[in-house]
Structures are given as structure tokens and as C-alpha cells.
Amino acid sequence: MARGSTILVADDDKAIRTVLEHALTRAGYEVMVTSNATTLWKWAVDGLGDLVITDVIMPDENGLDLIPRILKVRPNLRIIVMSAQTTLMTAVKAAERGAFEYLPKPFDINELLAVVGRALEASSKAKKPKKGDGEEDLPLIGRSPAMQDIYRTIARLMQTDLSVIITGESGTGKELVARALHDFGKRRNKPFVAVNMAAIPRDLIESELFGHEKGAFTGALRRSQGRFEQAQGGTLFLDEIGDMPPEAQTRLLRVLQEGEYTTVGGRAPIKTNVRIIAATHRDLKQLIRQGRFREDLFFRLNVAPLRLPPLRERTEDVPELVQHFLSEAAEEGLPWKTISNAAMDRLKQHSWPGNVRELENMIKRMAALVAEDEISSKVIEVEFAENPMTKDDGNSGGLSHSVEMHLKSYFDAHNNSLPAAGLYDRVLREVERPLIALTLEATNGNQIKASDILGVNRNTLRKKIRELDIPIIKNGGK
């Protein structure tokens, strides 16, 4: 939608209306002008116009107050706000109410026409019908072999009640997968309740999950529903299950075994009918070996394991993800942006330690802040340089990648003289010694703190210190 579109203009200044009408008409648009908010509101409700340009101060209503009302009935209609009140608060209020762009008066006509073009393009993209057989309704994006495997697994699990553990690094979209399993499954008409184990104080997790009775503990002034009760008949998503404390693990195991639970402070068992989907970025098998996660609970939950690949393992999906996030940004009222081929290539080279979430945040940040219509490779390099948490050499894959490169160098250098046996223990020893030594150094020799940080038993840590001949720092705890 571009030339031939109808633009609604509202401004109580006749001179401004005349200038806008002439400029927009010369640019090939149909123009309807009014001096008041009442007429503008009527036109919008009647479905007229493809874009609105409105002043803030009008005789009958503030233009900023009209924006939310228009967007409620015409969510895809883009609104450009003009104002002689050139203050930060005016710009902020315009953005908060959903304006596509804010232009202070006096404005440059060429700048206005450029904003009009972007707004109409964003509106057109937002109105495009879904493709094909509804595949765009799915919350996951990507056509790489890795994602195709995920799609096939989800399709097989949708109509079942099997417990699922979704594993993957932070930012890979574990909750999106859980929602897909629910929204396209047989429990779709029942609640989907998500709870993040890592975000709840350990002493409150049991109350959060199972609810509590009035007077069950100090501060329990009334009976409170738990997440199991809220999710009855639907799906309970337990995110970061690896952070669940042992006592809560025991109660959860009983629920899975018996199909019932009691509230904190309660006695009567409550029958439950929920599907459990769990997720974690941790290695649960390692936690089991450390005695921090129940093996029997793991087997109850891990009926259908599903691993989400990090973005660095499916970089062929980056272009599709980028276009999706640019479209989302435009639908949210941000300026429509394109991206150069060189910039896209640079994004594909990045390791994305924050995965899809990091990519989404970066694209939307650039859509909001980059002045040019096209995102260039120079802009990408500046973005990486100014955000050191995402900065890399284009090939890094984190600690695992660094270890892989070190081992590759070792194998290349010793290809004809590798040890006959014991290489596994030798490599582990070389990794363990600096890890434990540096942890002890960071805790000033406090072995209790070090064992907590490392996630190993204190006696195991002492044994490792002796075996690896690690110097004991004397000024810390034992």
C-alpha cells in the first residue's frame, strides 16, 4: 500500500492543513482534512483512511487521548503525531499511546513524506494474510534440519499427555515449545500455567505449587490456590526445574505417582489432572550425580525428552528470524526497516550466546534507534562493539567451543603420538585443577562456599584438592 492510499489529517491550524493537503496530494495520496478530533474519530470508526496524521492540541479533544480509542477499533491503522509542544514528555506520551511516529513542528516536508511511506508500508505488512495452511500461527520459526526435527517431535507429542522435559540454553525458546504443545494439543481449552522455579524463594516453592491453608505459616491470612489447582485440566509448565529444592522434588514426585497432593497446612488429598512440561538449561544428569536432583523424579518427568538447539547450530534460520522480528517491530509501531546482505551475513557469523532472545532484542533495538531505513553491516558492528556481552569473533561458541578448539590443536599436534590409554582422565584432570583452584581463590579458600559454587559435595571437594595437589589457601574457611 503506497501511492493511492488515503490519509486522514486533523489539525486546527488552517495553514498546516493546507500545506499537508498539497504536499500529500502531489505525492500521489488521497487526503481528507479536518480541524477537529470528532470528525477524525468518525472517519476512523467508519473504516476510512489508511493512515492518520493528527495534531495534539485541538478544540474538542487532545489528539494523544484519541490515539488509544482509534487503535482499539483499528489496530493496524498507523498514526503520526505532530505538535508544537516540542518536549520530551510529548514524544513519550505519543509513543506510550501507540503513535507510529512523533514529529515536532515545524517539520520538514520531505521528512514527513518519508515517515508516511514507512508507516503505510508497516501497515500493509501488518495486514498481510497468513500463509498457506496456518503454519505462521506456530510460535517457532526456522526451516533448518534441526528445527524440522523439533517440529516433528512436537507434532508427535501434541495429542498425548506424556510428561516432557525441554532442555536447551537460555533464550532458545523453551517456553514457546511448551506453549505450542499446549495450544495445539487436546488440553488447549484449559489453562496453561507457567512457573519459574529459579524466580521463587526456596521456602515458598511448595506453597506456590500446591497452595496453602489459612494459618499454615506466618503471613498466611487466607487460603491460597497453588499452581496445580490453577492448571487443573490443562498444562503446568515448570521452568528451570533444575532449581527446584529437594523437599519440593519429593512432593512433586508423589503427585506424579499418586495423582494427588495436599496443600501446605492441609490434610485432605486433592486429585489433580494436569500435564507436566518441564524445562531446564542445566544438565540434570550431572545434578543427579551430584545428589542435587532426584533420579526417580527425572525418570518420571523425562518420558519424552526434547532438546532445543542453540542458534549457533542453526544459523541458516537467522535471516527468517530477522525478517520476523523486523515485521513484529513494525506491527508494534516501530519504523519499518530493511537489512543489507552484508549485515545479514555478519549476523549469521555471530555465535549468539543469548540465542534467539538476544537476536530479537538486538533487532528491535535497532528498529527503534537506527535512523536509516536500511540496517547496514556498519551498524551491526557498532552494535556488537557497544554491547560487550554479545561481542565475539564471529566464530566463538562459548566455553565448549574453546575446549573443542584446544583439543583439536592437541590432536593435530600429537596425531602420531597419542597416549595408548588414559586420555579421558588426563583431560578431565587438566580442566578440574584450574577450575577448583580458581574457585578456591575467588572464595578466599572457603571450601564450603567453593563446594556450593561448584555444586559438589564438600567431602568430594576435599578429595579432589588432595588428588590434584591443589594448594590450600590458609586465610579462608575450611
N, C-alpha and C positions, 0 to 999 in steps of 0.2 A: 504494500500500500504506500504510494508516494504521491506523485502528481495526480490531481483529480480528487484528492481527499478533501473532506470538509472540515474546516477549522472554526471552532466557536471562540469568539473574542469578547471578553467582558471587561470594560474599563469606563469609569465615569468621566474621563478626560477625552473630549471630542477629538482633539488633535492627535492623541495617541491612537484612538480608534481609526482615524483616517490614515495615518501613516502605516499602521499594521495592515489595514484592508488593502491598500495599494500595493505594498510590498509582497504580501502573500498572494494576491491575485496575479501579479507579474510573475511570481514563481510557479504559477500553474495550479494553485489551490482554490477551492471554493471557500468563501468566507462569509460567516454570519456574525454580525456585531451587535452588541447591546451595552447599555450603560448601567445595568443593574444585575444583581445576583438572582433575583426572582425569575427573570426571563431565562438566564443561563440554566438554572435548576430545571425549568420546564423543558427546555430543549434536551437536556441530558436525560431526563426521565422518559421523554418521548423517543429516545434512541437516536437522536440527531447528532451529527458530528463524529469525527474520528479523532479529534484532539481538542483540548481546551487550553486557551491562554487567558489567564484571569489576573486582574489587579487584586491587591489585598484590601484596600480601603474603598468601599463602595457605599452608596447612600443607604441601602436597605440591609446589608449584611456584610460581615467580614469575609473576604474570599477564602481565607485559611479555614474558617469554620465550615465552609461549604464543601471543601475537598472530601472529608470522610463520608459525607452523605452521598456525594456523587459516586465515589468508589464503591460504596455498598451496593448500589444498583447497577453500576457499570465498572466492574473491577478491572477490565482491560483498557479502559479509557485513560490515556495519559494526560496529565495536567501540568502545564508550565505556569509558574507563578512569577508575576512582575511586581515590583514595589519600589517606591521612592524611599521607603524606610530601610535604608541600606545598613542594617545592623546584623550582627551575628545571630541574635535571637530570631529575627525574621527568617533567616535562612534555616535555622534549626527547626523552627516551628513548621516551616513548609515541608521539610524532609520528614519530620515526625508524623505529619498528617497524610503523607503519601504522595507528595508532589514529585513529578519526574525530574524537574529542574527548577532552580530559582535564578531569576535574572534581575539584578538591581537596575533601577532607572537612573540616568539614561542608559540605554543599551545600544549595542552595535547591531544594525540590521543583519549583516552577514552572520554574526554570531547567533542571532535569533533563528535565522533560517537553518543554520547547521543543527541547532538544538531541535527544531521542528522535525528535520529529517530523521534524526536519531530516534526521537520519540515515536514517530509513525512507524519506523522500522521495528522498534521494540514491541509496539502494539500489534503489528502484523504477525510477528513471530509468536507472541503470546496466544494469538487466536488460531494458529495453525492446528488442524485436526490431528489427532493421534494417528500413528502409522499402523497399517496392517491389522493384525489380529489382537491389538491391545497390548503388544509387548512393551510399549512405552510406559504402561502403567506400573511395570515392575520397578521396584526401588533400586535395583542393581544395574550397573552399566558396564559394558565391556563385551567384546566378541573374541577375546583371546582364548586359546585352548584351555587355560587354567580356569577362566570364568565359565566356559562351556561345561566343564566338569562340575562346577558349583551348581549351575542351573539344573543339570541332570539330577544331581543329588537332591536338591530342593524339590524337584518335581516328584521324585520317588517318595519323599518324606511328608509331603503336604497333607495327604489324606490319612495319615497314621497318627497314633498317639504316642509313638515312641519317644523316649527321652533323648535329647540331643545335647552334645557338648560342642560348641563352636569355638575353635581355637584360632588364634591369629594375633599379629601385632596390633598395638593400639592404632586406631584410625583406619583399619581395613574394612569396617562396616559390619561388625558382628551383630549389632542391634538391628540393622537393616535386614539381615538374613533372618533373624528371629521374627521380625515383623512380617516378612514375606511368608514364612512357614505358617504364621497365624492367619494373616489376611487372606491367603489363598487356600486355607485348609478348612476342615469341616467345623472348626470352632470359631469361624470368622465373625459370627454374630454375637459372640460372647466377649467378655473383657480381655484385653491384653494389658497385663500389669508388669512393669519393669522395675527392678530394684537393684541398685548398685551396692554390692557388699562392701566395696572399698570406701564408700561415702557415708557409711553409717557407723557410729561409735560401737565398738565391740560389745559393750554391755547393753546395748539397745537392739541388737540384731534379732534376738529371739522375739522380743515384743513387736518389732517391725514386721516379722514374718508371720507370727502366729497370733498377734493381738494380745491384749491383757484385760484382766478384770479390774473393776474399780477397787482401789486399795491394795492392788497386788504389790506395789512398791511405792516409795515416797514420790509424790507428784502424780500418781495415777488417780486422778479425780473422777474419772468416768471410765466406762468400758470402751475399749478402742478396738476397731477391726484391724486384723492383720492382713498382709498382702495375699495370703492363701484365701481368706474369706472374700476379699475384693475380687480375686480372679476366678471365683467359683464358676465352673463350666467352661472356662476359657484357658488362657495360657499365662503362666508365670515365668517371666524371664529373669533369671538370676545372673546378673552381670558380675564379672570378676569373682567367680565362685572360689577361686584360689585364696581369696582373702577372708573367707568365712572361718570364724574361730571354731575350735574343736567341739565345744559344747553345742553350738548350733548345728554343726555337721551331724552330731549324734541324733539330734531331734529331727533333722531333715531326713536322715536315713530311715528313721521309724515311720515317718509319713509315707515315704516311698514303699516301705514294706507292708504297712498296715492299712494305708489309705485313710488314715485319720490322725488327728492331733488334738492337743489341749492348749487352751490359751495360757499365758503366763498368769498364775494365780487361779486358774480354773481347774475343775475336776472332770467335768463331763466331756467325753471324747466328741469331736466334731468330724463328721465324714467330709472328705474332700474329693473333688473331681476336677483336677487341673492337669494340663500338660506342662511338664517342666522342660524348659530350654535353658541351658546354662552356657556361659561364655567365660573365657579367660585368655589373657595374654601370657600367662605363666605356664611352665612345664609341670603339669600335675603329677606326672610320674616321678619327677625329681622331688616334688614336695612329699610324695608318698615315701620315697626312700629316706627323706629327712624326718619322717614322722610328723609332718605338718598337715597331711591330708589323709583321710581315711580311705584305705584301698577298697573296702566294700562299698562305700558311697560312690567312689569313682566308677566302679563297675555298674552300679545302679543307674548312674547318670549317662555313662558313655555307651549307651546302647547303639547310638548312631553318631559316630564322630564326624565332624565336618571342619576341615581346615581352610581358612581363607588365606590366599597368597598375598604377600606384601606387594605393593605397587611396583617395586623394582623387578619383580618376577613377571610382570605383565605390562611392560612399558608400551606395548603396541596399543593398549587401551587408553593411553594418555590423551591422544587427540580427541577421541569421543567424549572422554570425561571433561576435557577443557571446553569443548563446544556446549556440553550440557550445562556446565557451571556459568558460562557466559550467557546462555539463554535464561537460566534461573535468575541471574543478576538483573537482566533486562526486565524480566517479569516482576521483579521486586522494585522496579522503578529506577535502577541504576542505568547510566548511559550504555547504549549498545556498543560493544567493542568487537573488532576482529583481531586476529593474531597472525603475524607473519610466519612464513615457513621456517625461517631461521630460528625464530623464537620457539616454535613448536619443537623443532629438533633439539634445542637446548633443554626444554622441559623433559623430553624423553631421555636425555642423558643423565638427568639428576637422579639421585638414589632415593629420594623421598623418605627420609627416616620417619616422618609423621604420616606417611601413606596418603590415602585418598583425602582424609580430613585436612592434611596440610596443603594439598593441591587445591582443594575447594576454597580454603581460607585465602590462599595467595591469589587465585583468580578473581575472587570477589573483591578483595582489597584493591587489586589493580583496576578493576572495572569502576570502582568508586573514586580512585585517586589519580589515575593516569589521565592527563589532559588530552592526549592524542586519541584519534578514533581507532588506530591500529596499535596493538601491543607489539613492540619490536624486541629483538634479541638484546638490544642495549638496555631496555627497561628490565628485562628478565635478569641480566647480570647485576644491575643495580639492586634489584630486589633481593637476590641471593647475598650480595655483599652487605646489605643493610640488615639482614636477618641471619646472624651467625648460627642460630640453631638449625637452619636449613642449609647452611653453606657446606659444599663438599667439592670434590674434584671432578664430579660428573660420573664417577665410577664406583665410589665407595659404597659398601653395603653394610657399614657398621662393624662391630667387633668381629662378627662371624666372617665377614669378608676379609678383614685384616688378617685373621688367623689363617684363613684359606690361602691368602697370598704368601704368608710366611712359610706355610707347609709346602706350597708349590715350589718356592725357591729352594727349600731344603731337599725336596725330592729331585729337583733338577740338578742340584749340586752333588747329590750322593746317589745318583741313579745306578751306578755300578758298585756301590759300596754300602747299601742299606744294611742295617743290623739284621741278623737272622731271626731274632725274636725280641720281644720286649719294647717295641716302638710305641705301642699304645700307652704303656705305663710311663715311658720316658717323656712323652709329650704332655701327659697329664701332670707329671711332676714339675715340668718347666712352666706350666700355666699356674698350678696351685701355689707354688712357692712365692712368686711375686704378688699374687692375689692376696694371700694370707698376710704376707709381710707388710704390704701397703695398707691393708685394713687395720692391722695392729698399730701401725704408725699413725693412721688417721684417728684412732681411738686412744692414743697415748698409752698403748699397751693394755687397755682394759679388755680382758678376754671375754667378759660377759657381753659387753657391747659388740665386740667383734663377732662373737658367735651369733648374736641376733641379726647383725647386718648380713653375715654370710649365709644365715639360715641353716646352720649346722649345730649339732649338739655340742655343749661345752666340752664334754669328755673327748668327743671326736676331734675338736679343735686342738686340744692339748696333745692328743696323739699325733696329729699332723705336724704340730710345731716340733715335736721330738723327731719324728721320722724325716722331716725335711730340713732339720737342723737350722731352724729359724731363730735368730737371736731374740731373747725376751727383753722387752723394754721394761726397766725396773720402776719407772715413776708412775705406772698406771695400775689399774686393778688387776687382780688375778682371775 
